[in-house]
Amino acid sequence: MDLLGFTIILVKVLVVFAATMLGVLVMIYAERRVSAFMQDRVGPNRVGPKGVLQPIADGIKFLMKEDLVPEKVDKPIFILAPAILLIPALMTFAVIPFGSSINLFGREIALQVADVNVGVLYILALTSISVYGIVLAGWSSNNKYSLLGGLRSSAQLISYELAMGLAVVSIILLAGSLRLNDIITDQQGSFFSWNIFRQPLAFLIFLIAVYAETNRLPFDLSEAEQELVGGYHTEYSSMKFAMFFMAEYANMITAAALTVTLFFGGWDVPLLDEGSLGLFGTLLSVLSFLLKMAFFLFLFIWVRWTFPRFRYDQLMRLGWKVMLPLALFNIFLTAGYLTLKALG
Amino acid sequence: MATIVKSYEPTFWDKLYLPALMRGLIVTFRHFFRKNVTIQYPDQKHIPPEGYRGLHRLNKYPEGRIKCVACEMCSAACPADCIHIIPGPSPWDGGKERYPVRFDIDLLRCIFCGFCEMACPEEAIELTEIYDFSDYTRDDLVIDKEGLLEVYDLTKDQNYYTKKNLSKASSVNTSIDT
């Protein structure tokens, strides 16, 4: 690889990393503020104008706190677990295209860190790894609440990852490719070529599964403050605790980006050919991607402050008895439709 | 009379749960734009309703003479036994011969029942709307006669919490200098 190509990739990696971390900060602020508004409160409004510097103040607080490692924990795993959770959370964004291509230095640069031809699979694989972080954190803490949180998380993951994967399969069937760029190209055109209109059932299943996948309410059984103290991160403090938090928000950002890519045409601006507008078109596509993502991130918060948590058996029932059959049914429909179409 | 209680049978629409979820989302979304109810306390102060029973005061006549005649009706009525009066002959001429030499109220014992103002024949002791008079020591929370008269000056216009110079008014001196 030549030097320019290497530099371009390095810049892209840095930009995506910085953007994700910035997104995490924004999400921490937004979560507190939005939740306050939804409860007719004010929320943090003292640090900086309208409280926008609150996440930085929080970060400083976390750094200054004593990093406590309890005596009876499994030390190596205890220290490793937050990293196992955070690293995949930050890595997943690498394959998501966040804009159409851009022409710089005489070459076409795709706005995507890595154009992996099994992008969907890569994301599913990495999000599954991040659950190991939760399970290991729960197990190594040597605390019954943490262990229960980790157990719940693994059970939840198995039951929801299946439905989520199957929902994605119908999208893959339509696009005929696992590459995220191909899935976006497949959705280009008018509004109604977006997958949400072609696969509404898959979208619903995927959306619900995504909430379970990111351990957000109404599926945050692994944390469940009211019953499990803090769940898997009960024993964690200082920056290790902050890493769990960052991972949660990074996961949300990736999940929102993935939802947009799979069901809302990614960076696609409806009824517009971005390629013909040059740089402006590229900017427009990035903006469109960010706006769609912002909506789904807002939805994450919105849902959190609206719905109560599921009970464990309800969660399992929904996963195995409702979502899995529905997802299979949806694949059946999609496959049948495609077969009929192929036959003429 | 017997009533027939129909048990709730969810329809197919109900079992989908999605319409109900949407309604829930709409409720929280409406609240998102609603005016918040927070009072930003040290900056904004809650104005108590009329008749609120807060910090005590000792009333004065327009010429500045204390209304209290040290009859000790209030300390007799006080269920918490927090009013301590030392009476003495009044230094002023005409009419009332007694006046309180000392008039101490232990605000930590006081239950703010308002019996003292009901018992008072001279309408001398009254409860005001002041609610924020915290302090650091127990001794500082025993208010003496001078303090009570000062509270009268602060609250006689009924605008303690609406006044512009809140910062000055917000510090009631309840301590006795000994």
Interface residues (C-beta under 8 A of the other chain):
Chain A: V34 A36 F37 M38 Q39 D40 R41 V42 L204 W302 V303 W305 T306 F307
Chain B: L18 L21 G24 L25 V27 T28 F29 H31 F32 F33 R34 K35 N36 V37 T38 Q40
